[in-house]
Amino acid sequence: MDNIRVMLERREHEMLSPFATFSDCSKGRMREEPQCDIRPVFQRDRDRIIHTKAFRRLKDKTQVFLTPNGDHYRTRMTHTLEVSQIARSITKALRLNDDLAEAIALGHDLGHTPFGHAGERALARVCEGGFRHNEQSVRVVNLLEKDGKGLNLTYEVIDGILNHQTSGNPSTLEGQIVRISDKIAYYNHDIDDAIRGQIIREEDIPDELTDYLGHSLKDRLNTMIHDVISESFDRPEIKVSAEMERAMKDLRQYMFEHVYTNPVAKGEEYKAEAMVEYLFHYYYANPDILTGEYRELMERGESLERVVADYVAGMTDKFAVTKYMDLTVPKAWGVY
């Protein structure tokens, strides 16, 4: 039987667009290793990311709304899965490499802090060199996973993870798709969650936006995804139309004014930021209580500040609260 991986690589050249990133043309990994006989390199990277501890922790990390009452609000995990789904839909329609897009999408937020962007702001203040979750995601896959060995992912996946933010410039079309899919996902699911939480109503969204984008989650997703596909089909660039770019900019402005700075939804964030800052300062002053894997990082030359940031950033919301309570709330004692 022919090597299955080779057969799949050959099929990519037969079926995908000439603008696709082909698995057998990858720039490779930081450390050379034998190829899998079944999976092309990007599929293998996707599988490695799914099996990480950092990926599993995403289910207990805030997306936008802090500790909501209800099981149906998005978490960092469900956000990641929605980005992946949108990216795969666009990638398949454009005949690009959906394994690469999925790997980037599943890994893009692995370095996010507890309590979402509130936690990120807190660590950015206390870390001398700042803190950016996209860079931390790369640190997770390059160093922190697999007991300090990292996942040894391909250049293309790491590049897409690093550059998934608006200011980024991914080197592959698949990476560009993930960057825009991230926006499409959070614009739409944040509206959905805000409506569920009675922060806004569907009819509150300006008519000029809903008349163009749609009057429901389904319609808006459909409009945005189709626009990306129609503007990017058989072209060496992923883009949206000028009309869509204006609409997305206006929608972002609306969300900042009515959701992202709304005191009902965001009024508790200062507590989360204070908690993250406290945890950072405590472990910085008491590094001896860090677990062995983090002490090993310092022994390998990583700075104390960097390692403490790794530890705090890796916490889930629940774990951070538990640690904070253990460190700050006196425990009852006595004989009963």
VOPAGU-2260 file (C-alpha; in pm, 1 decimal, decimal comma):
REM VOPAGU-2260
SITE   aa  ch    i         X         Y         Z
SITE  MET   A    0       0,0       0,0       0,0
SITE  ASP   A    1     130,1     346,7     -88,3
SITE  ASN   A    2     224,6     576,9     197,5
SITE  ILE   A    3    -107,6     742,7     295,1
SITE  ARG   A    4      53,6    1075,8     376,6
SITE  VAL   A    5     217,0    1092,9      33,6
SITE  MET   A    6    -117,3    1011,3    -127,6
SITE  LEU   A    7    -288,9    1292,3      66,7
SITE  GLU   A    8     -12,0    1536,7     -23,8
SITE  ARG   A    9     -49,5    1444,7    -389,2
SITE  ARG   A   10    -424,8    1498,3    -363,6
SITE  GLU   A   11    -368,0    1850,4    -230,9
SITE  HIS   A   12    -181,4    1942,2    -549,6
SITE  GLU   A   13    -463,4    1797,1    -758,4
SITE  MET   A   14    -753,3    1963,8    -576,3
SITE  LEU   A   15    -638,4    2283,3    -407,1
SITE  SER   A   16    -591,9    2630,7    -549,0
SITE  PRO   A   17    -241,9    2727,3    -664,2
SITE  PHE   A   18    -258,3    2991,0    -386,2
SITE  ALA   A   19    -292,7    2722,1    -117,1
SITE  THR   A   20     -16,4    2630,1     124,0
SITE  PHE   A   21      75,0    2271,8      38,6
SITE  SER   A   22     171,1    2037,5     318,2
SITE  ASP   A   23     474,1    1896,5     137,6
SITE  CYS   A   24     602,3    2251,5      75,5
SITE  SER   A   25     605,5    2352,8     442,0
SITE  LYS   A   26     909,0    2544,3     563,2
SITE  GLY   A   27     939,6    2274,2     826,6
SITE  ARG   A   28     981,7    2258,9    1202,7
SITE  MET   A   29    1240,6    2403,8    1439,3
SITE  ARG   A   30    1360,3    2050,4    1509,7
SITE  GLU   A   31    1366,7    1793,0    1235,5
SITE  GLU   A   32    1168,4    1476,6    1302,9
SITE  PRO   A   33    1047,0    1177,3    1102,5
SITE  GLN   A   34     731,1    1231,6     897,0
SITE  CYS   A   35     408,8    1055,0     990,7
SITE  ASP   A   36     311,0     784,3     742,5
SITE  ILE   A   37     -59,3     878,9     766,4
SITE  ARG   A   38     -93,5    1251,3     833,6
SITE  PRO   A   39      46,0    1550,6     644,8
SITE  VAL   A   40     229,3    1802,2     861,9
SITE  PHE   A   41     -54,3    2049,5     920,7
SITE  GLN   A   42    -301,1    1777,1    1015,0
SITE  ARG   A   43     -42,0    1648,3    1257,5
SITE  ASP   A   44      -3,6    1996,0    1408,8
SITE  ARG   A   45    -378,9    2024,0    1452,8
SITE  ASP   A   46    -385,8    1693,9    1638,7
SITE  ARG   A   47     -99,2    1797,8    1863,5
SITE  ILE   A   48    -278,8    2118,4    1961,2
SITE  ILE   A   49    -605,7    1941,0    2043,4
SITE  HIS   A   50    -425,2    1708,2    2285,0
SITE  THR   A   51    -256,4    1985,6    2485,3
SITE  LYS   A   52    -336,0    2079,4    2842,9
SITE  ALA   A   53    -359,0    2443,3    2735,7
SITE  PHE   A   54    -636,4    2358,2    2489,4
SITE  ARG   A   55    -836,2    2173,5    2754,6
SITE  ARG   A   56    -807,2    2468,7    2992,9
SITE  LEU   A   57    -980,0    2698,6    2744,0
SITE  LYS   A   58   -1317,5    2561,5    2852,5
SITE  ASP   A   59   -1281,7    2739,1    3187,2
SITE  LYS   A   60   -1146,2    3071,6    3063,3
SITE  THR   A   61   -1354,4    3384,2    3004,3
SITE  GLN   A   62   -1427,1    3490,0    2648,6
SITE  VAL   A   63   -1593,3    3830,0    2706,1
SITE  PHE   A   64   -1846,1    3809,2    2988,3
SITE  LEU   A   65   -1703,1    3744,1    3332,6
SITE  THR   A   66   -1861,3    3458,1    3534,6
SITE  PRO   A   67   -2202,6    3474,0    3363,0
SITE  ASN   A   68   -2502,5    3303,7    3518,3
SITE  GLY   A   69   -2585,9    3044,1    3256,8
SITE  ASP   A   70   -2434,3    2754,2    3066,7
SITE  HIS   A   71   -2487,1    2892,0    2716,7
SITE  TYR   A   72   -2247,0    3185,9    2716,3
SITE  ARG   A   73   -1927,3    3149,1    2517,5
SITE  THR   A   74   -1602,0    3049,7    2680,2
SITE  ARG   A   75   -1256,5    3077,2    2527,9
SITE  MET   A   76   -1301,2    2716,0    2414,8
SITE  THR   A   77   -1630,3    2768,8    2232,4
SITE  HIS   A   78   -1491,4    3086,0    2075,6
SITE  THR   A   79   -1194,8    2885,7    1947,2
SITE  LEU   A   80   -1423,5    2620,2    1799,7
SITE  GLU   A   81   -1639,3    2882,5    1628,4
SITE  VAL   A   82   -1330,9    3048,9    1478,2
SITE  SER   A   83   -1221,7    2707,1    1353,5
SITE  GLN   A   84   -1559,2    2635,4    1196,0
SITE  ILE   A   85   -1574,3    2970,7    1017,5
SITE  ALA   A   86   -1214,6    2940,6     899,3
SITE  ARG   A   87   -1273,1    2591,0     761,8
SITE  SER   A   88   -1586,9    2703,8     575,3
SITE  ILE   A   89   -1401,3    2988,1     406,4
SITE  THR   A   90   -1089,8    2779,9     340,7
SITE  LYS   A   91   -1279,2    2495,7     176,8
SITE  ALA   A   92   -1475,5    2736,1     -44,3
SITE  LEU   A   93   -1151,1    2898,3    -160,9
SITE  ARG   A   94    -984,4    2556,8    -213,5
SITE  LEU   A   95    -710,0    2634,8      35,6
SITE  ASN   A   96    -554,7    2409,5     301,5
SITE  ASP   A   97    -819,2    2357,3     569,5
SITE  ASP   A   98    -582,4    2147,4     787,5
SITE  LEU   A   99    -352,0    2448,4     818,9
SITE  ALA   A  100    -637,7    2690,6     886,9
SITE  GLU   A  101    -784,3    2460,2    1150,4
SITE  ALA   A  102    -449,7    2414,2    1326,5
SITE  ILE   A  103    -396,4    2791,0    1344,3
SITE  ALA   A  104    -752,1    2851,8    1464,1
SITE  LEU   A  105    -736,2    2588,7    1737,5
SITE  GLY   A  106    -404,8    2724,7    1863,9
SITE  HIS   A  107    -456,7    3098,3    1831,1
SITE  ASP   A  108    -575,7    3162,9    2189,3
SITE  LEU   A  109    -383,0    2898,3    2383,9
SITE  GLY   A  110    -189,5    3171,3    2564,2
SITE  HIS   A  111    -489,2    3370,7    2677,6
SITE  THR   A  112    -511,1    3464,0    3043,3
SITE  PRO   A  113    -786,4    3388,9    3293,8
SITE  PHE   A  114   -1069,8    3646,5    3280,9
SITE  GLY   A  115   -1013,8    3726,4    2914,5
SITE  HIS   A  116    -878,7    4065,4    2818,2
SITE  ALA   A  117    -910,5    4186,8    3178,3
SITE  GLY   A  118    -643,9    3934,8    3277,5
SITE  GLU   A  119    -434,8    4029,3    2975,6
SITE  ARG   A  120    -446,0    4397,7    3071,6
SITE  ALA   A  121    -337,6    4313,1    3425,5
SITE  LEU   A  122     -37,0    4107,1    3315,5
SITE  ALA   A  123      57,3    4371,9    3059,3
SITE  ARG   A  124      81,7    4624,0    3343,0
SITE  VAL   A  125     291,4    4415,3    3580,6
SITE  CYS   A  126     527,9    4255,5    3328,6
SITE  GLU   A  127     815,1    4483,9    3240,4
SITE  GLY   A  128     812,8    4379,6    2877,3
SITE  GLY   A  129     433,9    4379,3    2854,9
SITE  PHE   A  130     213,8    4081,0    2784,2
SITE  ARG   A  131      36,3    3989,3    2460,9
SITE  HIS   A  132    -172,3    3676,6    2437,0
SITE  ASN   A  133     -74,5    3600,6    2076,5
SITE  GLU   A  134     292,7    3593,1    2175,3
SITE  GLN   A  135     206,0    3383,6    2479,6
SITE  SER   A  136      21,4    3135,9    2254,9
SITE  VAL   A  137     344,0    3089,0    2058,7
SITE  ARG   A  138     533,2    3044,6    2384,3
SITE  VAL   A  139     285,4    2774,8    2488,4
SITE  VAL   A  140     334,3    2569,5    2171,6
SITE  ASN   A  141     709,0    2632,4    2144,1
SITE  LEU   A  142     810,8    2583,5    2506,0
SITE  LEU   A  143     553,0    2527,2    2777,8
SITE  GLU   A  144     370,3    2218,3    2652,9
SITE  LYS   A  145     509,2    1864,8    2679,7
SITE  ASP   A  146     709,9    1937,7    2995,2
SITE  GLY   A  147     912,7    2216,0    2841,7
SITE  LYS   A  148     979,3    2049,8    2508,4
SITE  GLY   A  149     702,7    2224,1    2316,7
SITE  LEU   A  150     499,6    2082,1    2029,1
SITE  ASN   A  151     755,4    2146,3    1753,5
SITE  LEU   A  152     490,2    2282,1    1517,6
SITE  THR   A  153     551,8    2389,5    1160,0
SITE  TYR   A  154     658,6    2742,2    1075,0
SITE  GLU   A  155     327,1    2815,0     900,8
SITE  VAL   A  156     112,5    2726,8    1203,2
SITE  ILE   A  157     329,0    2928,1    1443,0
SITE  ASP   A  158     324,1    3223,6    1203,6
SITE  GLY   A  159     -56,8    3212,6    1186,5
SITE  ILE   A  160     -93,0    3195,2    1564,4
SITE  LEU   A  161     144,5    3486,1    1618,1
SITE  ASN   A  162     -22,6    3704,7    1356,2
SITE  HIS   A  163    -390,4    3632,6    1419,6
SITE  GLN   A  164    -461,1    3980,4    1558,9
SITE  THR   A  165    -571,0    4274,2    1342,7
SITE  SER   A  166    -221,2    4420,4    1338,1
SITE  GLY   A  167     -68,9    4090,5    1230,2
SITE  ASN   A  168      45,1    3999,7     881,3
SITE  PRO   A  169      20,8    3622,0     832,9
SITE  SER   A  170     244,4    3482,6     561,7
SITE  THR   A  171     -17,4    3232,8     436,5
SITE  LEU   A  172    -369,2    3282,6     304,2
SITE  GLU   A  173    -486,8    3029,4     559,6
SITE  GLY   A  174    -343,0    3246,5     835,7
SITE  GLN   A  175    -517,1    3549,8     685,7
SITE  ILE   A  176    -844,1    3357,2     693,0
SITE  VAL   A  177    -806,1    3277,7    1062,5
SITE  ARG   A  178    -732,3    3643,3    1137,6
SITE  ILE   A  179   -1059,3    3756,9     978,7
SITE  SER   A  180   -1253,4    3453,8    1107,8
SITE  ASP   A  181   -1156,1    3553,6    1461,6
SITE  LYS   A  182   -1326,9    3890,0    1406,7
SITE  ILE   A  183   -1632,7    3737,1    1243,8
SITE  ALA   A  184   -1670,2    3493,9    1531,5
SITE  TYR   A  185   -1639,7    3737,8    1818,6
SITE  TYR   A  186   -1848,8    4015,2    1662,0
SITE  ASN   A  187   -2134,5    3773,5    1616,3
SITE  HIS   A  188   -2115,3    3558,8    1928,7
SITE  ASP   A  189   -2061,2    3865,4    2146,8
SITE  ILE   A  190   -2385,3    4012,2    2009,1
SITE  ASP   A  191   -2559,2    3680,3    2071,9
SITE  ASP   A  192   -2430,3    3662,1    2430,7
SITE  ALA   A  193   -2513,8    4029,3    2494,3
SITE  ILE   A  194   -2872,1    3971,0    2378,5
SITE  ARG   A  195   -2895,8    3659,6    2595,7
SITE  GLY   A  196   -2771,2    3862,4    2890,4
SITE  GLN   A  197   -3024,8    4139,8    2819,3
SITE  ILE   A  198   -2746,6    4394,3    2774,1
SITE  ILE   A  199   -2874,5    4486,6    2428,6
SITE  ARG   A  200   -3169,4    4383,2    2213,2
SITE  GLU   A  201   -3160,3    4284,6    1847,2
SITE  GLU   A  202   -3362,7    4594,6    1762,5
SITE  ASP   A  203   -3105,7    4816,7    1936,1
SITE  ILE   A  204   -2845,7    4746,0    1668,3
SITE  PRO   A  205   -2853,5    5034,8    1417,2
SITE  ASP   A  206   -3074,2    4971,1    1115,9
SITE  GLU   A  207   -2798,7    5063,8     872,5
SITE  LEU   A  208   -2597,8    4770,8    1009,6
SITE  THR   A  209   -2871,0    4509,5    1031,3
SITE  ASP   A  210   -3015,5    4603,7     691,5
SITE  TYR   A  211   -2676,8    4526,3     537,2
SITE  LEU   A  212   -2543,0    4248,2     760,7
SITE  GLY   A  213   -2866,2    4076,8     860,9
SITE  HIS   A  214   -3117,3    4068,7    1143,6
SITE  SER   A  215   -2999,0    3749,3    1313,9
SITE  LEU   A  216   -2681,0    3565,2    1412,0
SITE  LYS   A  217   -2727,3    3324,8    1122,1
SITE  ASP   A  218   -2783,2    3600,6     865,7
SITE  ARG   A  219   -2486,3    3808,2     980,7
SITE  LEU   A  220   -2250,7    3511,2     975,2
SITE  ASN   A  221   -2375,7    3417,0     631,1
SITE  THR   A  222   -2329,1    3770,2     496,3
SITE  MET   A  223   -1977,7    3811,0     633,3
SITE  ILE   A  224   -1855,1    3468,3     524,1
SITE  HIS   A  225   -1995,8    3506,4     172,8
SITE  ASP   A  226   -1833,8    3848,5     140,2
SITE  VAL   A  227   -1489,2    3709,6     228,2
SITE  ILE   A  228   -1530,4    3425,3     -19,6
SITE  SER   A  229   -1655,0    3641,9    -307,8
SITE  GLU   A  230   -1380,7    3902,8    -257,8
SITE  SER   A  231   -1101,1    3646,7    -220,4
SITE  PHE   A  232   -1188,8    3372,2    -468,7
SITE  ASP   A  233    -893,8    3280,9    -693,1
SITE  ARG   A  234    -692,5    3574,9    -558,8
SITE  PRO   A  235    -362,1    3580,0    -369,2
SITE  GLU   A  236    -511,4    3780,2     -81,6
SITE  ILE   A  237    -789,9    3740,3     172,9
SITE  LYS   A  238   -1002,6    4052,0     192,9
SITE  VAL   A  239   -1352,3    4189,0     236,8
SITE  SER   A  240   -1539,1    4441,1      27,4
SITE  ALA   A  241   -1516,4    4811,7     107,9
SITE  GLU   A  242   -1880,5    4804,9     218,8
SITE  MET   A  243   -1816,4    4512,0     452,9
SITE  GLU   A  244   -1506,0    4674,7     594,2
SITE  ARG   A  245   -1707,4    4986,2     682,6
SITE  ALA   A  246   -1990,1    4778,3     830,2
SITE  MET   A  247   -1754,0    4573,2    1046,5
SITE  LYS   A  248   -1578,1    4887,9    1167,2
SITE  ASP   A  249   -1912,8    5045,3    1259,3
SITE  LEU   A  250   -2027,4    4724,7    1427,6
SITE  ARG   A  251   -1707,6    4716,5    1633,2
SITE  GLN   A  252   -1767,5    5076,1    1739,8
SITE  TYR   A  253   -2124,1    4992,2    1840,7
SITE  MET   A  254   -2003,9    4692,5    2043,4
SITE  PHE   A  255   -1742,6    4898,5    2226,9
SITE  GLU   A  256   -1995,8    5164,7    2317,8
SITE  HIS   A  257   -2279,5    4934,2    2421,2
SITE  VAL   A  258   -2125,3    4599,5    2520,8
SITE  TYR   A  259   -1749,5    4598,2    2580,5
SITE  THR   A  260   -1764,6    4898,9    2814,3
SITE  ASN   A  261   -2113,7    4833,3    2952,1
SITE  PRO   A  262   -2103,6    4851,4    3334,5
SITE  VAL   A  263   -2359,2    4570,5    3369,7
SITE  ALA   A  264   -2140,5    4324,1    3178,2
SITE  LYS   A  265   -1797,1    4462,8    3260,2
SITE  GLY   A  266   -1839,9    4624,8    3602,7
SITE  GLU   A  267   -1664,0    4342,4    3787,7
SITE  GLU   A  268   -1357,1    4332,1    3567,0
SITE  TYR   A  269   -1152,1    4559,6    3793,9
SITE  LYS   A  270   -1174,1    4286,2    4058,5
SITE  ALA   A  271   -1044,3    4027,4    3814,1
SITE  GLU   A  272    -756,9    4255,8    3715,9
SITE  ALA   A  273    -665,9    4316,1    4080,5
SITE  MET   A  274    -674,4    3942,1    4142,5
SITE  VAL   A  275    -438,2    3866,0    3852,5
SITE  GLU   A  276    -199,3    4141,4    3961,4
SITE  TYR   A  277    -198,8    4007,6    4317,7
SITE  LEU   A  278    -124,4    3653,1    4201,9
SITE  PHE   A  279     161,4    3773,1    3984,0
SITE  HIS   A  280     321,3    3975,0    4264,2
SITE  TYR   A  281     272,9    3693,9    4516,9
SITE  TYR   A  282     439,6    3425,8    4305,7
SITE  TYR   A  283     712,8    3667,1    4201,4
SITE  ALA   A  284     792,9    3719,9    4569,5
SITE  ASN   A  285     758,5    3347,7    4651,0
SITE  PRO   A  286     896,1    3153,6    4350,8
SITE  ASP   A  287     983,8    2854,0    4567,4
SITE  ILE   A  288     617,1    2750,0    4576,7
SITE  LEU   A  289     589,9    2725,1    4197,7
SITE  THR   A  290     550,5    2371,9    4069,1
SITE  GLY   A  291     851,6    2179,9    3944,1
SITE  GLU   A  292     804,1    2240,0    3573,2
SITE  TYR   A  293     821,0    2617,1    3626,3
SITE  ARG   A  294    1129,7    2593,5    3846,8
SITE  GLU   A  295    1289,8    2387,0    3572,8
SITE  LEU   A  296    1224,1    2668,6    3326,3
SITE  MET   A  297    1416,4    2907,2    3550,0
SITE  GLU   A  298    1699,8    2657,3    3576,0
SITE  ARG   A  299    1713,2    2660,5    3196,9
SITE  GLY   A  300    1763,6    3037,6    3196,6
SITE  GLU   A  301    1409,5    3176,1    3178,7
SITE  SER   A  302    1359,9    3487,9    3390,6
SITE  LEU   A  303    1152,4    3477,4    3707,9
SITE  GLU   A  304     913,8    3741,2    3569,7
SITE  ARG   A  305     858,1    3543,6    3250,6
SITE  VAL   A  306     796,6    3217,0    3433,9
SITE  VAL   A  307     553,2    3373,5    3682,0
SITE  ALA   A  308     364,3    3525,4    3388,4
SITE  ASP   A  309     354,4    3178,3    3229,0
SITE  TYR   A  310     207,8    3031,4    3545,9
SITE  VAL   A  311     -57,2    3297,3    3601,5
SITE  ALA   A  312    -153,5    3318,4    3232,7
SITE  GLY   A  313    -207,7    2943,8    3224,3
SITE  MET   A  314    -463,0    2950,8    3507,7
SITE  THR   A  315    -831,6    2899,8    3442,8
SITE  ASP   A  316   -1075,5    3145,4    3597,4
SITE  LYS   A  317   -1174,0    2895,8    3866,9
SITE  PHE   A  318    -816,9    2802,7    3952,9
SITE  ALA   A  319    -717,0    3169,7    3980,4
SITE  VAL   A  320   -1008,0    3240,3    4216,4
SITE  THR   A  321    -923,6    2933,6    4426,2
SITE  LYS   A  322    -557,1    3031,4    4456,0
SITE  TYR   A  323    -646,6    3390,3    4539,1
SITE  MET   A  324    -887,6    3278,8    4810,9
SITE  ASP   A  325    -628,7    3039,4    4955,6
SITE  LEU   A  326    -372,4    3318,3    4972,6
SITE  THR   A  327    -589,2    3599,7    5105,2
SITE  VAL   A  328    -876,8    3457,6    5310,8
SITE  PRO   A  329    -790,3    3334,1    5662,7
SITE  LYS   A  330    -877,8    2972,2    5725,8
SITE  ALA   A  331   -1088,0    2877,7    6028,1
SITE  TRP   A  332    -913,5    2688,2    6306,7
SITE  GLY   A  333    -986,7    2555,6    6649,6
SITE  VAL   A  334   -1108,2    2249,0    6834,0
SITE  TYR   A  335   -1476,9    2170,5    6812,7
